[in-house]
Amino acid sequence: MASLLRMPGVSADADTALLESWSVAEGDSVSRGTVMATVETDKAMVEIEAEGDAVVHTLLVAGGSTVGVGDPIAVLSEPDEDPSAAETLAAQLSGSAPSADVVVDEAVADPAVSVDTVAVAEDMQAPDEEPVAAPPPPPPPVASTSAARPSRRAGERIFSSPLARRLAREYGLELADISGTGPANRITSKDVEAAYAEAAHQAAPPSAPSKPKATVEPGEATRIPHTRLRRAIASRLQASKQNAPHFYLTRELDLGALMKLRAQVNEDSDTRVSVNDLLVKAAGLALQQVPEANVSWAEEDLLAYGSSDIAVAVASDRGLVTPVIRAVESLGIAALSSAIRDAARRAGEGRLQQRELEGGSLTVSNLGMFDVDDFAAILNPPQSTILAIGTAKPRAWVDSSGQLTVATTCRITASFDHRAIDGALGAQYLQAFSALIARPIQLLL
């Protein structure tokens, strides 16, 4: 039975999402777990995976389009099914009945993520307009040559997908001039894109000068459009500062014992453990020792967590993201270090899943590598705690015997949501955290 792949609700507070790119083409066969498309949310890039074996019949939306949650983005059908059902469904969605320039692909399969099975006989209301990304302006007319045109017999049917026909109209191209690479020489959207690129290349003068760069006069500002991620960061942090009553507690910690432990671990292991890895571990264990602090505020109740799910702030090229490392208290140091590095790498590549950015009660934000002595961080909503870690450096220090010495210390400022955590409870948590740093062997037990 023909079915629709719809835009899933990848973010709880979003009505639309950006279909960044397709990983499949029309006519491709996919199996369960195959990545079909990448969707950009305000926080990350989310991959849409197939839930079963399928063949993609028609892509209804081009990459780069903003699509409403629940809107159809592709047509699928089952193996060995009469493909005319999927073609009829695709034609209804494109607002036109099947015509002589339409041919169906071969077998089409089960739905993937957020797919609604739709009987072709159903009375469907087609959208007024499919959300297709605005194409570039058509290239200048280029004289067609017999070598450039595909070889077709007089009166031969031209097979094409609805999206290919639409792109051809918007690009000012004739379907008769385009060679199809789909089943039965069907023209797909990729064929139209390739034809447009070739036409634009032929239309460009051989020695066309490069476009001069825009100049900015002294004293003028350059306008840089906000990215979706930057808007999301601004909105969330502004709301956090306005709605969550922050209070701050600061301690200076002697990292001498922690640095020695790190050196021993790195000497005996293939995994390079960082100071930040050990601090994240300590933050997770301290939540287990003070479970009353492992909470977050909700309007109707207080959410208490059993495991220590810790978010780690990562500064990527796309902006600040905070992937959550689950059950930190149960991870070994090497496993924790690998998990943090993997999350940071995928954050830079924009490949974090939405679920990896949700949950937890505490964030660790470390600016020590930038030689920042100390800072007060804004809470990462809806979490109730964030630890701001400053740089580790030699400082004057009074040891436990009262002697003045020089020690490698860092200053840590904890920001708390006073709705969820009172001052005494915050101090108790910071005390447990500090004790773990003073006796770091506990981090390995």
C-alpha positions in Angstrom: 0.0 0.0 0.0 1.4 3.4 -0.9 2.6 5.5 2.0 4.0 8.8 3.0 7.2 9.7 4.8 6.4 12.7 6.8 8.6 15.3 8.5 9.0 14.0 12.1 8.7 16.1 15.2 12.4 16.3 15.9 12.1 19.0 18.5 9.3 19.3 21.1 8.9 23.1 20.6 9.3 23.4 16.8 6.5 23.5 14.2 9.0 23.4 11.3 12.4 21.9 10.6 14.9 22.3 7.9 15.4 19.3 5.6 19.1 19.8 5.3 19.8 17.0 2.7 18.7 13.7 1.4 20.9 10.6 1.8 18.9 8.7 -0.7 17.6 9.2 -4.2 14.5 8.3 -6.0 14.5 4.6 -6.8 17.0 3.7 -4.0 16.3 0.6 -1.9 16.7 1.1 1.9 16.6 -1.2 4.9 15.9 -0.7 8.5 18.4 1.7 10.0 19.4 3.3 6.7 19.8 7.0 7.0 17.3 8.6 4.6 17.7 12.3 5.3 19.3 14.8 7.6 17.1 17.4 9.4 18.5 20.5 11.1 16.9 21.6 14.3 17.7 24.6 16.5 20.2 22.5 18.4 21.6 19.8 16.1 21.5 17.8 12.9 19.1 14.8 13.3 19.3 11.8 11.0 16.0 10.2 9.9 16.3 6.4 9.7 14.2 3.9 7.8 12.1 1.6 10.0 11.9 -1.2 7.5 12.9 -2.3 4.0 11.8 0.2 1.4 12.3 1.7 -2.0 12.0 5.4 -2.4 9.5 6.3 -5.1 9.3 10.1 -5.1 11.1 12.8 -3.1 8.5 15.6 -2.6 10.8 18.1 -1.0 14.2 19.3 -2.1 17.2 19.5 0.3 17.4 22.9 1.9 13.6 23.3 2.4 11.9 24.3 5.6 9.1 21.9 6.1 6.2 21.8 8.6 6.2 19.0 11.1 3.9 16.3 9.8 4.1 17.4 6.2 4.8 14.7 3.6 8.4 14.7 2.2 8.5 11.4 0.2 6.3 8.7 -1.2 6.9 5.1 -0.5 5.2 1.8 -1.3 5.6 -1.9 -0.6 7.6 -4.5 -2.5 5.8 -6.1 -5.5 3.0 -3.6 -5.2 1.5 -2.1 -8.3 3.6 1.1 -8.6 0.7 3.0 -10.1 -0.7 3.5 -6.6 2.4 5.3 -5.4 2.5 7.3 -8.7 -1.2 8.4 -8.2 -0.4 9.4 -4.6 2.6 11.5 -5.7 0.5 13.1 -8.4 -2.2 14.0 -5.9 0.4 15.6 -3.7 1.9 17.6 -6.5 -1.6 18.9 -7.4 -1.8 17.2 -10.8 -3.3 14.0 -12.1 -1.0 11.3 -13.7 -0.1 12.2 -17.2 1.9 10.8 -20.2 5.1 12.2 -18.7 4.7 10.1 -15.5 6.1 6.6 -15.0 6.4 4.6 -11.8 9.5 3.2 -10.2 9.8 -0.4 -9.4 9.2 -1.9 -5.9 8.6 0.6 -3.1 8.8 -0.4 0.6 7.6 0.0 4.2 7.5 3.4 5.8 10.4 4.9 7.8 10.3 7.4 10.7 6.9 9.1 11.1 5.4 7.5 8.0 1.6 7.4 7.7 0.2 4.6 5.6 -2.3 6.1 3.2 -4.7 4.2 1.0 -4.7 5.7 -2.5 -8.5 5.5 -2.6 -8.6 8.0 0.3 -9.9 11.5 -0.4 -6.7 13.5 0.0 -6.5 17.3 0.3 -3.3 18.3 -1.6 -1.3 21.2 -0.2 -1.4 24.5 -2.0 2.3 24.4 -2.6 5.1 22.0 -1.7 7.8 23.5 0.4 10.6 23.4 -2.2 13.7 25.5 -1.6 14.0 28.6 -3.8 16.2 27.7 -6.8 18.9 29.9 -8.2 17.8 32.1 -11.2 17.7 30.2 -14.5 21.0 30.3 -16.6 21.1 32.4 -19.7 19.6 30.5 -22.8 22.1 28.1 -24.3 21.6 26.8 -27.9 20.8 23.1 -27.7 23.0 20.8 -29.8 22.2 17.3 -30.9 25.1 16.1 -28.8 23.7 17.7 -25.7 20.1 16.4 -26.1 19.3 12.9 -25.1 18.4 10.5 -27.9 14.7 10.0 -28.0 12.3 8.7 -30.7 9.5 10.9 -32.0 6.5 10.9 -29.7 8.4 9.0 -27.0 7.0 9.5 -23.5 9.2 11.5 -21.1 9.1 10.0 -17.7 9.8 12.3 -14.7 9.0 12.7 -11.0 6.8 15.6 -9.8 9.7 17.3 -8.1 11.8 17.0 -11.2 9.1 18.6 -13.3 8.7 21.5 -10.8 12.5 22.2 -10.7 12.6 22.1 -14.5 9.9 24.7 -14.7 11.6 26.9 -12.1 15.0 26.6 -13.7 13.6 27.3 -17.2 14.7 23.9 -18.6 12.9 21.6 -21.0 12.5 18.0 -19.9 13.2 16.9 -23.4 16.7 18.3 -23.1 17.4 16.2 -19.9 18.7 12.7 -19.7 17.1 10.6 -17.0 19.0 8.2 -14.8 16.1 6.7 -12.8 14.3 3.5 -13.6 13.1 3.3 -17.2 15.2 6.5 -17.9 13.0 8.4 -15.5 14.1 12.0 -14.9 14.8 12.7 -11.2 15.5 15.9 -9.3 19.2 15.1 -9.4 19.1 14.9 -13.2 17.5 18.4 -13.3 20.1 19.8 -10.9 22.9 18.4 -13.0 21.4 19.8 -16.2 21.0 23.2 -14.7 24.6 23.2 -13.5 25.8 22.2 -17.0 23.7 24.9 -18.6 25.0 27.5 -16.2 28.6 26.4 -16.9 28.1 26.7 -20.7 26.5 30.1 -20.3 29.4 31.6 -18.3 32.0 33.5 -20.3 35.3 31.7 -20.5 37.2 34.6 -18.9 34.4 36.0 -16.7 36.1 38.2 -14.0 35.5 37.2 -10.4 32.7 39.1 -8.6 34.2 41.9 -6.6 33.9 41.6 -2.9 31.6 44.0 -1.1 33.5 46.7 0.7 32.6 48.1 4.1 33.3 51.7 4.7 35.2 52.6 7.9 32.7 53.0 10.8 30.1 50.9 9.1 28.9 47.5 10.5 28.7 44.3 8.6 25.4 42.5 9.0 25.8 38.8 9.7 22.5 36.9 9.7 21.7 34.8 12.7 21.9 31.1 12.3 19.1 28.9 13.7 21.4 27.6 16.4 22.5 31.1 17.4 18.8 32.2 17.7 18.1 29.1 19.8 21.0 29.8 22.1 20.0 33.4 22.6 16.4 32.5 23.3 17.2 29.8 25.8 19.8 31.7 27.7 17.7 34.8 27.8 14.8 32.9 29.2 17.1 31.1 31.7 18.4 34.4 33.1 15.0 36.0 33.3 13.1 33.0 34.7 15.5 31.1 36.9 16.7 32.9 40.0 20.5 32.2 39.9 22.8 32.2 42.9 26.5 31.5 42.8 29.0 29.6 45.0 32.7 29.7 44.4 35.6 27.6 45.7 39.3 27.4 44.9 40.6 23.8 44.7 44.0 22.3 44.9 44.4 20.1 41.8 47.8 18.6 42.8 46.5 15.1 43.6 44.2 15.1 40.6 47.1 16.1 38.3 49.2 13.2 39.7 46.4 10.7 39.2 45.9 11.9 35.6 49.6 11.4 34.9 49.5 7.9 36.2 46.3 7.0 34.3 47.8 8.3 31.0 51.0 6.5 31.6 49.3 3.1 32.0 46.5 3.5 29.4 46.2 4.1 25.7 43.4 6.6 26.3 44.5 10.1 27.0 42.5 11.4 29.9 42.1 15.2 30.4 41.6 17.1 33.6 38.1 18.0 32.4 37.3 14.3 32.1 38.1 13.8 35.7 36.1 16.9 36.7 33.1 15.6 34.9 33.5 12.3 36.7 33.7 14.1 40.0 30.6 16.1 39.2 28.6 12.9 38.5 29.8 11.1 41.6 29.0 14.2 43.8 25.4 14.0 42.5 25.2 10.5 43.7 26.5 11.5 47.2 24.0 14.5 47.3 21.0 13.1 45.4 18.8 16.1 46.5 20.9 18.2 44.1 20.3 15.9 41.2 17.0 17.6 40.3 15.5 20.1 37.9 12.6 22.5 38.2 9.2 22.0 36.4 6.1 24.1 36.8 4.1 21.4 38.5 6.8 19.4 40.3 10.5 18.8 41.0 12.1 16.2 38.7 14.5 14.0 40.6 17.0 11.8 38.6 18.5 8.5 39.6 21.5 8.5 37.3 24.1 11.3 36.9 23.5 12.6 33.3 26.0 15.4 32.8 26.0 17.9 29.9 29.4 19.0 28.7 29.6 22.4 27.1 31.2 22.3 23.6 32.2 25.3 21.6 31.7 24.3 17.9 31.9 26.3 14.7 28.1 26.2 14.7 27.8 27.6 18.2 27.6 26.3 21.8 26.1 22.9 22.2 25.8 20.7 25.4 25.7 17.0 24.6 24.6 14.9 27.6 26.8 12.0 28.8 24.5 9.4 30.4 25.2 7.6 33.7 28.5 9.2 34.3 28.8 7.6 37.7 28.9 4.1 36.2 31.4 4.9 33.4 35.1 4.1 33.8 37.5 7.0 33.2 38.7 5.8 29.8 35.1 5.1 28.7 34.0 8.5 29.9 36.9 10.3 28.2 36.1 8.5 24.9 32.4 9.4 25.2 33.2 13.1 25.7 35.6 13.2 22.8 33.2 11.5 20.5 30.4 13.9 21.5 32.6 16.9 21.0 33.7 15.7 17.6 30.2 15.0 16.4 29.1 18.4 17.8 31.6 20.1 15.6 30.3 18.1 12.6 26.7 18.9 13.4 25.8 15.2 13.8 24.4 15.0 17.3 21.1 13.4 17.8 18.3 15.5 19.4 18.1 12.9 22.3 21.8 13.6 23.1 21.0 17.2 23.9 18.2 16.6 26.3 18.0 15.6 30.0 20.3 15.8 32.9 20.5 18.2 35.8 24.0 19.6 35.6 26.4 21.0 33.0 30.2 21.3 33.1 31.5 24.4 31.3 35.3 24.6 31.2 37.1 27.8 29.9 40.4 26.9 31.5 42.1 26.4 28.2 41.5 30.1 27.4 43.4 31.2 30.6 40.2 32.4 32.2 40.7 32.5 36.0 37.0 32.3 36.9 33.5 33.1 35.5 29.8 32.7 36.4 27.9 30.7 33.8 24.2 30.9 32.9 22.1 27.9 33.7 21.3 25.5 30.8 17.5 25.2 31.1 15.9 23.2 32.5 18.9 22.0 34.4 19.4 23.4 37.9 23.3 23.5 38.2 26.2 24.5 36.0 29.9 24.3 37.1 32.1 27.0 35.6 35.7 25.8 35.6 38.6 28.3 35.4 42.2 27.7 34.4 44.6 25.7 36.5 47.8 27.5 37.4 50.3 27.9 40.2 49.1 30.1 43.0 49.9 30.9 46.6 48.2 28.3 48.7 47.9 27.5 52.4 48.0 23.7 52.9 46.2 21.6 55.5 49.1 22.2 58.0 48.8 25.9 57.7 52.0 26.3 55.7 52.1 28.8 52.8 53.1 27.1 49.6 52.6 27.2 45.9 50.0 24.8 44.5 48.3 24.2 41.1 44.7 25.4 41.8 41.6 26.3 39.8 38.5 28.3 40.7 35.1 26.8 40.3 31.9 28.8 40.4 28.7 26.8 40.6 25.5 28.5 39.4 22.3 27.1 40.9 18.6 27.5 40.2 17.2 28.7 43.6 13.8 27.4 42.8 15.2 23.8 42.9 18.2 24.1 45.1 18.6 26.2 48.3 21.9 27.8 49.3 22.8 25.2 52.0 22.1 22.3 49.5 24.2 24.0 46.9 27.1 24.4 49.4 26.7 20.7 50.4 27.0 19.6 46.7 30.0 21.8 46.1 31.6 20.4 49.3 31.1 16.8 48.1 32.6 17.7 44.7 35.6 19.4 46.3 36.3 16.3 48.5 36.4 14.1 45.4 39.0 16.4 43.9 41.1 16.3 47.1 41.1 12.5 47.1 40.7 11.6 43.4 41.4 7.9 43.9 37.7 7.7 44.6 37.1 8.6 40.9 38.5 5.2 39.9 36.6 3.0 42.4 
